[in-house]
Amino acid sequence: MTTTEARTDPDQAPGGEPHDAAAGPAAPEAPAQHGGHGGHGPHGYSAQKDAHLKRLRRIEGQIRGLQRMVDEDVYCIDVLTQVSAGTKALQSFALSLLEEHLRHCVAAAAEEGGAELDAKVAEATAAIGRLLRS
């Protein structure tokens, strides 16, 4: 691959080879802040946890690939292209997680109504705001 060819496939690590999920552990997860469950228990994403972890490991491989690209003095536009691909992969993951939160946590709160629903809607709105600012 020449230095001007762009790599945008989110399933590939820089260098053209698919990322091996067993190449390393995922980054530590931040403590969950889920009202009503104390940060533990089934969340909207729990049913897809393995798929989410696989996706995050693939994104981690993309980020490690960026380190290699800089270490190898790869052309700056190619590095920026890969940064964009990693950013889009994280945004896509975040939207997927948000959708599952709305379908699971907010929908459950809607059944209860009242203050629980108001709190979940406010929580989701704040999360959307953070995503838009990132």
Secondary structure, 3 states (H helix, E strand, C coil): CCCCCCCCCCCECCCCCECCHHHCCCCCCCCCCCCCCCCCCCCCCHHHHHHHHHHHHHHHHHHHHHHHHHHCCCCHHHHHHHHHHHHHHHHHHHHHHHHHHHHHHHHHHHHHCHHHHHHHHHHHHHHHHHHHHC
